[in-house]
Amino acid sequence: MVLPRAAKTQRRTRIQEEKEEQILEAALEVFSAHGFRGSTIDQIAEVAGMSKPNLLYYFRTKEAMHRALIDRVLDTWLDPLREFNAEGNPVAEIRSYIRRKLEMARDFPRESRLFANEVLQGAPHIEDELKGPLKELVDEKAEVIRAWAKAGKIATCDPYHLIFAIWSTTQHYADFDVQVRAVLGQENAGDGRFEDAARFLERLFVDGLQVREQPAS
């Protein structure tokens, strides 16, 4: 976890903590709109309503702000997958996972776009995390899905591509929100679009994972 510069030099006061959150909120706004390469410290300072020297007291570099945000996003993004319960009912677990991912797309669209921008740039700041903790967690949950299929609770499937498919379909509603709302039109572009998406995706994935009876030979 990257610590703000102020946290390394002295014990933070409440005001310092508030300033750090103010800066990170502004950085999130700028990075999610312009990506890491297209963002500048001057832009972040302007959105934060602070002078550049004041901002740099808390975070020495653009990289430090970006890293602090990425650490938060990774932790938040993995929570729904961590909650995937091997002892639960597979259909209920998959439905719950889809809904939690859609809730994140609804509630944290900037964080989703920040993560997407990082990956599109080749994940230069998080490659170790993707190949380490993220892969380990996905490997663990892939074994859960395989065990469900082996027990005849769901149809046999490639667990990695199932997880990828859930990621892509749910995060689409954050990363391509402008396109989604434009295509749906004003009358269908309210928050109800997430419930509509949840019902559709639940049916899509759950129906696809139903165990089919083999025809009699």
C-alpha positions in Angstrom: 0.0 0.0 0.0 1.4 3.4 -1.0 1.3 5.9 1.8 0.9 9.6 1.3 4.0 11.7 1.8 2.5 13.3 4.9 1.9 9.9 6.5 5.6 9.0 6.2 6.8 12.1 8.0 4.5 12.5 10.9 1.3 11.2 12.4 -1.6 12.4 10.4 -4.2 14.8 11.8 -7.9 14.7 10.9 -7.4 17.7 8.6 -4.5 15.9 6.8 -6.6 12.8 6.3 -9.4 14.9 4.9 -6.9 16.7 2.5 -5.6 13.3 1.3 -9.2 12.1 0.6 -9.9 15.4 -1.2 -6.8 14.9 -3.4 -7.6 11.2 -4.1 -11.2 12.1 -5.0 -9.9 14.7 -7.5 -7.3 12.3 -8.8 -9.9 9.6 -9.4 -12.0 12.1 -11.4 -9.0 13.1 -13.6 -7.5 9.6 -14.1 -10.8 8.0 -14.9 -11.5 10.6 -17.5 -8.0 11.0 -19.1 -6.1 7.9 -18.1 -2.7 8.0 -16.3 -0.7 9.3 -19.3 -3.2 12.0 -20.2 -3.5 13.3 -16.7 -1.3 16.0 -15.0 -0.7 17.1 -11.5 -1.9 20.6 -12.5 -5.3 19.1 -13.5 -5.6 17.2 -10.3 -4.7 20.3 -8.2 -7.3 22.3 -10.1 -10.1 19.8 -9.5 -9.1 19.4 -5.8 -9.2 23.2 -5.4 -5.6 23.3 -4.1 -2.3 24.8 -5.1 0.2 22.4 -6.7 2.8 22.8 -3.9 0.1 22.1 -1.3 -1.0 18.9 -3.2 2.7 17.8 -3.5 3.1 18.0 0.2 0.7 15.0 0.5 1.6 13.1 -2.7 5.0 13.7 -4.1 4.2 12.4 -7.6 1.4 11.6 -10.0 2.4 8.0 -9.7 1.9 8.0 -5.9 -1.7 9.2 -6.3 -2.4 6.7 -9.0 -0.9 3.9 -7.1 -3.0 4.7 -4.0 -6.2 4.7 -6.0 -5.3 1.4 -7.8 -4.6 -0.3 -4.5 -8.0 0.7 -3.3 -9.7 -0.4 -6.5 -8.0 -3.8 -6.6 -9.1 -4.5 -3.0 -12.7 -3.3 -3.6 -12.9 -5.1 -7.0 -11.9 -8.5 -5.5 -14.3 -8.4 -2.6 -17.3 -10.0 -4.5 -15.0 -12.8 -5.8 -13.7 -13.4 -2.4 -17.3 -13.9 -1.2 -17.9 -16.6 -3.8 -18.7 -19.5 -1.3 -17.8 -23.0 -2.2 -20.3 -24.3 0.3 -23.2 -22.3 -1.1 -25.8 -23.2 -3.8 -24.0 -22.7 -7.1 -26.9 -20.9 -8.8 -27.4 -18.6 -5.8 -23.7 -17.9 -5.7 -23.5 -17.0 -9.4 -26.6 -14.9 -9.2 -25.2 -13.0 -6.2 -21.8 -12.5 -7.9 -23.5 -11.0 -11.0 -25.6 -8.7 -8.9 -22.6 -7.6 -6.7 -20.6 -6.8 -9.9 -23.4 -4.8 -11.4 -23.8 -2.9 -8.1 -20.1 -2.0 -8.3 -20.6 -0.8 -11.9 -23.5 1.3 -10.8 -21.8 2.7 -7.6 -18.2 2.9 -8.7 -18.1 3.7 -12.4 -15.0 5.9 -12.1 -13.1 3.2 -10.3 -14.0 0.8 -13.0 -12.8 3.1 -15.8 -9.6 3.8 -13.8 -8.9 0.0 -13.7 -9.9 -0.4 -17.4 -7.5 2.4 -18.5 -4.7 0.8 -16.5 -5.2 -2.6 -18.2 -5.6 -1.0 -21.6 -2.1 0.6 -21.1 -0.6 -2.9 -20.5 -1.1 -2.7 -16.7 2.4 -1.1 -16.1 1.6 -0.3 -12.4 -0.3 -3.5 -11.4 1.2 -6.4 -13.4 2.6 -8.0 -10.3 -0.8 -7.9 -8.6 -2.5 -9.4 -11.7 0.0 -12.2 -11.9 0.0 -12.7 -8.1 -2.9 -12.1 -5.8 -5.5 -11.8 -8.6 -4.5 -14.9 -10.4 -4.3 -16.9 -7.1 -7.8 -15.8 -6.2 -9.2 -16.7 -9.6 -7.4 -20.0 -9.6 -9.0 -20.8 -6.2 -12.5 -19.9 -7.4 -12.0 -21.8 -10.7 -11.5 -24.9 -8.6 -14.8 -24.2 -6.8 -16.6 -24.0 -10.2 -14.9 -27.2 -11.4 -16.0 -29.0 -8.2 -19.6 -27.9 -8.7 -19.5 -29.3 -12.2 -17.9 -32.5 -11.1 -20.6 -33.0 -8.5 -23.2 -32.5 -11.2 -24.5 -29.2 -9.7 -23.8 -27.2 -12.9 -22.9 -28.0 -16.5 -19.2 -28.5 -17.3 -17.6 -25.2 -18.4 -14.3 -23.5 -18.5 -14.3 -21.6 -15.2 -11.9 -19.0 -16.3 -13.9 -17.9 -19.3 -17.1 -18.0 -17.1 -15.4 -15.5 -14.7 -14.1 -13.4 -17.6 -17.6 -13.3 -19.2 -19.2 -12.1 -15.9 -16.5 -9.4 -15.6 -16.9 -8.2 -19.1 -20.7 -8.1 -19.2 -21.1 -6.4 -15.8 -18.3 -3.9 -16.1 -19.6 -2.9 -19.5 -22.3 -0.9 -17.7 -19.6 1.2 -16.1 -16.9 1.4 -18.7 -19.3 2.1 -21.6 -22.0 3.9 -19.6 -22.4 6.7 -22.1 -23.0 4.3 -24.9 -25.4 2.2 -22.9 -27.5 5.3 -22.0 -27.4 6.6 -25.5 -28.6 3.3 -27.0 -31.3 2.7 -24.4 -32.7 6.2 -24.7 -33.7 8.6 -22.0 -36.8 6.7 -21.0 -34.8 3.5 -20.2 -31.5 5.0 -19.0 -32.3 5.4 -15.4 -31.0 3.3 -12.5 -33.6 0.7 -13.5 -31.2 -0.3 -16.3 -29.0 -2.1 -13.8 -32.0 -4.2 -12.5 -32.9 -5.0 -16.2 -29.3 -6.0 -16.8 -29.2 -8.2 -13.6 -32.3 -10.1 -14.6 -31.0 -10.7 -18.2 -27.5 -11.7 -17.1 -28.8 -14.0 -14.4 -30.9 -15.9 -17.0 -28.1 -15.9 -19.5 -25.5 -17.4 -17.2 -27.8 -19.6 -15.1 -29.6 -21.1 -18.1 -26.2 -21.7 -19.7 -25.0 -23.6 -16.6 -28.1 -25.8 -16.2 -27.3 -29.6 -16.3 -28.9 -31.1 -19.4 -30.3 -34.6 -19.3 -28.6 -36.9 -21.7 -30.9 -38.4 -24.3 -31.5 -42.1 -23.9 -29.4 -44.2 -26.2 
